Amino acid sequence: LSALFVVSSMIAIYTGIAYTLYLDMVVPLFVCLIYMRLDLRHITSSITSLLIVTFAIGDVASAVWMSQGILMGLICGYFIRKRETIFDDLFYSAI
């Protein structure tokens, strides 16, 4: 799953196919799934992908956009894994 994230990031940003859809929807989904299945120790794939986009491709705007998606995926994964009521989750995510 981690390697798939890095490869799909490279394909989406190099080719430009579904560029906006990928950065808006797929990046948070991948990061959330990686966090929920493999915990925090395998999040390095998202950092690796972010560094490749920044330094190898040189697309800083995509890197900023991807970092926002990574943070959103981590936050969503954290709140999904918590064992509390829905009202607590709504309260904490509103803050």
C-alpha positions as CSV (number, residue, x, y, z in Angstrom):
1,L,0.0,0.0,0.0
2,S,2.9,2.4,0.8
3,A,4.7,1.6,-2.5
4,L,1.4,2.0,-4.4
5,F,1.0,5.4,-2.9
6,V,4.5,6.6,-4.1
7,V,4.0,5.1,-7.6
8,S,0.5,6.5,-8.1
9,S,1.7,9.9,-6.9
10,M,4.5,9.9,-9.5
11,I,2.1,8.8,-12.3
12,A,-0.6,11.3,-11.4
13,I,1.7,14.3,-11.2
14,Y,4.0,13.4,-14.1
15,T,1.2,12.8,-16.6
16,G,-1.4,15.2,-15.2
17,I,-4.2,12.7,-15.6
18,A,-6.8,13.2,-12.9
19,Y,-4.3,15.6,-11.2
20,T,-6.9,17.5,-9.2
21,L,-9.0,14.5,-8.3
22,Y,-5.9,12.7,-7.1
23,L,-4.6,15.4,-4.9
24,D,-8.0,16.3,-3.5
25,M,-9.5,12.9,-2.9
26,V,-7.0,10.0,-3.3
27,V,-4.1,11.4,-1.3
28,P,-6.1,11.8,1.9
29,L,-7.8,8.4,1.3
30,F,-4.4,6.6,0.8
31,V,-2.9,8.2,3.9
32,C,-5.9,7.4,6.0
33,L,-5.8,3.8,4.9
34,I,-2.1,3.5,5.5
35,Y,-2.5,5.0,9.0
36,M,-5.4,2.8,9.8
37,R,-3.9,-0.5,8.6
38,L,-0.2,0.0,9.3
39,D,-0.2,2.7,12.0
40,L,2.1,5.7,12.1
41,R,5.4,3.8,11.4
42,H,4.6,3.5,7.7
43,I,3.7,7.1,7.1
44,T,7.2,7.6,5.8
45,S,5.9,6.6,2.3
46,S,3.9,9.8,2.2
47,I,6.9,11.8,3.3
48,T,9.0,10.1,0.6
49,S,6.4,10.8,-2.0
50,L,6.3,14.4,-0.9
51,L,10.1,14.8,-1.1
52,I,10.1,13.2,-4.6
53,V,7.5,15.6,-5.8
54,T,9.3,18.5,-4.4
55,F,12.9,17.8,-5.3
56,A,12.8,15.4,-8.3
57,I,9.9,17.0,-10.2
58,G,10.3,20.5,-8.8
59,D,6.6,21.1,-8.5
60,V,6.3,23.0,-5.2
61,A,2.6,23.8,-5.7
62,S,1.8,20.1,-5.9
63,A,3.9,19.4,-2.9
64,V,2.0,22.0,-0.8
65,W,-1.3,20.6,-2.1
66,M,-0.2,17.1,-1.3
67,S,1.0,18.0,2.2
68,Q,-2.5,19.4,2.9
69,G,-4.0,16.1,1.8
70,I,-1.5,14.1,3.9
71,L,-2.5,16.1,7.0
72,M,-6.2,15.7,6.2
73,G,-5.7,12.0,5.8
74,L,-3.8,11.7,9.1
75,I,-6.5,13.7,11.0
76,C,-9.3,11.6,9.5
77,G,-7.6,8.4,10.2
78,Y,-7.0,9.4,13.8
79,F,-10.6,10.3,14.4
80,I,-11.8,7.1,12.7
81,R,-9.7,4.9,15.0
82,K,-10.8,6.6,18.2
83,R,-13.3,4.7,20.3
84,E,-15.6,7.5,21.4
85,T,-19.0,8.8,20.4
86,I,-19.7,10.7,17.2
87,F,-20.4,14.0,19.1
88,D,-16.9,14.0,20.6
89,D,-15.4,13.5,17.2
90,L,-17.5,16.3,15.7
91,F,-16.4,18.6,18.6
92,Y,-12.7,17.8,18.3
93,S,-12.6,18.0,14.5
94,A,-14.4,21.4,14.7
95,I,-11.6,22.8,16.8
